[in-house]
Amino acid sequence: MADAAIIPDEAEVRARWGNFAWTDENQKKANEILARYPKGREQSCSIPFLDLAQRQVGAETQTQGWLPVPVIEFVARQLGVAYMRIYEVATFYTMFNLAPVGRYHVQVCGTTPCMLRGSDDVLAACKNKGLIKGKTTPDGLFTLTEVECMGNCASAPMVQINDDNYEDLDYDRTVAILEALAKGESPKTGTQEPGRHTVEPLGGPTTLTAMVGDNHDYRGEWGA
């Protein structure tokens, strides 16, 4: 289960983020997002506006980003709705961070499929690299969170780090990814299983094998 965030001191937060406004680039993006929705339905872009704001905070702090209260208030003003309507969205979705996180937000799935496939080893690897659940490492590099299912059950266990998924993990593979990120490298995303491309069966497909290299039309063979 995702850990509850500890919202930072309000006075300090307001001193830092009270004058938050879109950058010129993000103002253009915000205009494009808002144009997708009909007049009177501006609240419908709460999620993309919050995501854009969190990314701007991340760019300014060299982290994965979070949503200080004044930033949530800014989004509410931009959309012309009550602050509470936007706060409800920000607190509902775990994609939004309500407290500062590190440069890399390591979200480990601990739901049943990942647990049965070894998520405890993934968490052990994180722990042995100095990561503590709900905390940010002293160097500001990593924040560790245990979360619910993120839909990669066929390639469990997995973690999401910022915008990328890393799948088919074990202890050593997790350590390798964390060490690469710490060095400023970009480790391979997706499955870490050699020879596996996405989530096809280990050892290769056993059905619809003619589709492997071509868009084969089976309909004639099935009498369709």
C-alpha positions as CSV (number, residue, x, y, z in Angstrom):
1,M,0.0,0.0,0.0
2,A,1.2,3.5,-0.8
3,D,2.6,5.3,2.2
4,A,0.9,8.5,3.3
5,A,2.8,11.7,2.5
6,I,3.9,14.1,5.2
7,I,3.1,17.5,3.9
8,P,5.9,20.0,4.6
9,D,5.7,23.1,6.8
10,E,3.2,25.5,5.3
11,A,5.1,28.7,6.0
12,E,8.3,27.4,4.4
13,V,6.3,26.0,1.4
14,R,4.5,29.3,0.8
15,A,7.8,31.2,1.0
16,R,9.2,29.0,-1.8
17,W,6.2,28.4,-4.0
18,G,3.7,31.2,-3.3
19,N,4.5,32.9,-6.6
20,F,4.4,29.8,-8.8
21,A,3.5,30.5,-12.4
22,W,3.8,28.6,-15.7
23,T,7.1,29.0,-17.5
24,D,6.7,30.4,-21.1
25,E,7.0,26.8,-22.5
26,N,4.5,25.4,-20.0
27,Q,2.1,28.2,-20.6
28,K,1.9,27.1,-24.3
29,K,1.4,23.5,-23.2
30,A,-1.3,24.6,-20.7
31,N,-3.1,26.5,-23.5
32,E,-3.0,23.5,-25.7
33,I,-4.3,21.2,-23.0
34,L,-7.2,23.6,-22.1
35,A,-8.2,23.9,-25.8
36,R,-9.0,20.1,-25.8
37,Y,-12.0,20.7,-23.5
38,P,-15.3,22.5,-24.2
39,K,-16.1,25.8,-22.5
40,G,-17.4,25.2,-19.0
41,R,-15.6,21.8,-18.7
42,E,-12.2,23.2,-17.7
43,Q,-12.2,21.1,-14.5
44,S,-11.8,18.1,-16.9
45,C,-8.1,18.9,-17.4
46,S,-7.3,18.8,-13.6
47,I,-5.1,15.8,-14.1
48,P,-3.0,17.0,-17.0
49,F,-2.6,20.5,-15.4
50,L,-1.4,18.9,-12.1
51,D,1.0,16.7,-14.0
52,L,2.4,19.6,-15.9
53,A,2.8,21.6,-12.6
54,Q,4.5,18.7,-10.9
55,R,6.9,18.3,-13.8
56,Q,7.7,22.1,-13.7
57,V,8.4,21.8,-9.9
58,G,10.6,18.8,-10.7
59,A,12.5,20.7,-13.4
60,E,13.1,23.6,-11.0
61,T,14.3,21.3,-8.1
62,Q,16.1,18.7,-10.2
63,T,13.8,16.0,-8.7
64,Q,10.9,13.9,-9.9
65,G,8.6,16.7,-8.8
66,W,5.8,17.3,-6.3
67,L,2.8,19.5,-5.7
68,P,3.2,22.1,-2.9
69,V,-0.2,23.5,-1.7
70,P,0.4,26.9,-3.4
71,V,0.9,25.1,-6.7
72,I,-2.3,23.2,-6.3
73,E,-4.0,26.5,-5.5
74,F,-2.5,28.0,-8.7
75,V,-3.9,25.1,-10.8
76,A,-7.4,25.7,-9.2
77,R,-7.2,29.4,-10.1
78,Q,-6.1,28.5,-13.7
79,L,-9.2,26.3,-14.0
80,G,-11.6,28.6,-12.2
81,V,-12.7,26.0,-9.7
82,A,-12.5,25.6,-5.9
83,Y,-9.2,24.6,-4.5
84,M,-10.8,21.5,-2.8
85,R,-11.8,20.1,-6.2
86,I,-8.2,20.1,-7.4
87,Y,-6.9,18.9,-4.0
88,E,-9.2,15.9,-4.2
89,V,-7.7,14.9,-7.5
90,A,-4.1,15.4,-6.2
91,T,-4.7,13.3,-3.1
92,F,-6.6,10.5,-5.0
93,Y,-3.9,9.6,-7.5
94,T,-0.6,8.3,-6.4
95,M,1.0,9.7,-9.5
96,F,1.0,13.0,-7.7
97,N,3.5,13.6,-4.9
98,L,2.3,15.8,-2.0
99,A,5.8,16.0,-0.4
100,P,9.2,16.4,-1.9
101,V,10.8,13.4,-3.5
102,G,14.3,12.6,-4.8
103,R,15.6,12.8,-8.4
104,Y,14.4,9.2,-8.8
105,H,11.1,8.1,-7.3
106,V,11.4,4.3,-6.9
107,Q,7.9,2.9,-6.7
108,V,8.0,-0.9,-5.9
109,C,4.8,-2.9,-6.6
110,G,4.0,-5.0,-3.6
111,T,0.7,-6.5,-4.8
112,T,0.1,-10.2,-4.9
113,P,1.5,-11.1,-8.4
114,C,4.7,-9.1,-7.8
115,M,5.0,-10.5,-4.2
116,L,4.7,-14.1,-5.4
117,R,7.4,-13.4,-8.1
118,G,9.9,-11.8,-5.7
119,S,9.1,-8.2,-4.8
120,D,10.5,-8.9,-1.4
121,D,13.9,-9.3,-3.1
122,V,13.4,-6.0,-4.9
123,L,12.7,-4.3,-1.7
124,A,15.7,-6.0,-0.1
125,A,17.9,-4.7,-2.9
126,C,16.6,-1.2,-2.3
127,K,17.1,-1.4,1.4
128,N,20.7,-2.6,1.0
129,K,21.4,0.4,-1.3
130,G,20.3,2.7,1.5
131,L,16.7,3.3,0.4
132,I,14.0,3.4,3.2
133,K,10.3,3.2,2.4
134,G,8.7,6.6,2.6
135,K,12.0,8.4,2.9
136,T,14.5,10.1,0.6
137,T,18.1,9.2,0.7
138,P,20.4,11.9,2.3
139,D,22.0,12.7,-1.1
140,G,18.5,13.5,-2.4
141,L,18.8,10.9,-5.2
142,F,16.2,8.3,-4.3
143,T,12.8,8.2,-2.7
144,L,11.3,4.7,-2.1
145,T,7.6,4.0,-2.1
146,E,5.7,0.7,-2.0
147,V,2.6,1.0,-4.2
148,E,-0.3,-1.1,-5.4
149,C,-0.6,-2.9,-8.8
150,M,0.7,-0.9,-11.8
151,G,-0.5,-3.4,-14.4
152,N,2.7,-5.3,-15.2
153,C,1.7,-8.6,-13.7
154,A,2.9,-10.7,-16.7
155,S,6.4,-9.4,-16.1
156,A,6.4,-9.2,-12.3
157,P,8.1,-8.2,-10.2
158,M,8.5,-4.6,-11.3
159,V,9.2,-1.0,-10.3
160,Q,8.3,2.3,-11.8
161,I,11.1,4.9,-11.5
162,N,9.9,8.3,-12.6
163,D,8.3,7.7,-16.0
164,D,9.9,4.3,-16.7
165,N,9.0,0.7,-15.8
166,Y,11.6,-2.0,-15.0
167,E,10.3,-5.5,-15.1
168,D,11.3,-9.1,-14.5
169,L,13.4,-8.0,-11.7
170,D,15.4,-9.9,-9.0
171,Y,17.8,-8.7,-6.4
172,D,20.8,-8.3,-8.7
173,R,18.9,-6.7,-11.5
174,T,17.4,-4.2,-9.1
175,V,20.9,-3.3,-7.7
176,A,22.3,-2.9,-11.2
177,I,19.5,-0.4,-12.1
178,L,19.9,1.6,-8.9
179,E,23.7,1.7,-9.3
180,A,23.4,2.8,-13.0
181,L,21.0,5.6,-12.1
182,A,23.3,6.8,-9.3
183,K,26.1,7.1,-11.8
184,G,24.0,9.2,-14.1
185,E,23.5,6.4,-16.6
186,S,20.3,5.3,-18.4
187,P,19.7,1.6,-17.7
188,K,17.5,-0.4,-20.1
189,T,13.8,0.1,-19.4
190,G,11.1,-2.6,-19.6
191,T,11.8,-6.3,-19.1
192,Q,15.3,-7.2,-17.8
193,E,14.9,-10.8,-18.9
194,P,17.5,-11.6,-21.6
195,G,15.9,-12.5,-24.9
196,R,12.5,-11.2,-23.8
197,H,11.1,-8.3,-25.8
198,T,7.9,-7.3,-23.9
199,V,5.6,-9.8,-22.1
200,E,5.6,-12.7,-24.5
201,P,6.0,-16.1,-22.9
202,L,9.4,-17.0,-21.6
203,G,11.0,-19.3,-24.2
204,G,8.9,-17.8,-27.0
205,P,5.3,-17.8,-28.1
206,T,3.4,-21.1,-28.2
207,T,0.3,-19.9,-30.1
208,L,-0.2,-17.7,-33.2
209,T,3.5,-18.3,-34.0
210,A,3.1,-17.1,-37.6
211,M,2.5,-13.6,-36.2
212,V,6.0,-13.4,-34.8
213,G,7.6,-12.0,-37.9
214,D,4.6,-11.0,-39.9
215,N,1.0,-9.8,-39.6
216,H,-0.3,-13.2,-40.6
217,D,-4.0,-13.5,-41.5
218,Y,-5.3,-16.6,-39.9
219,R,-8.9,-16.1,-41.0
220,G,-8.7,-18.5,-44.0
221,E,-7.3,-21.2,-41.8
222,W,-10.1,-20.8,-39.3
223,G,-12.8,-20.9,-42.0
224,A,-13.8,-17.3,-41.3
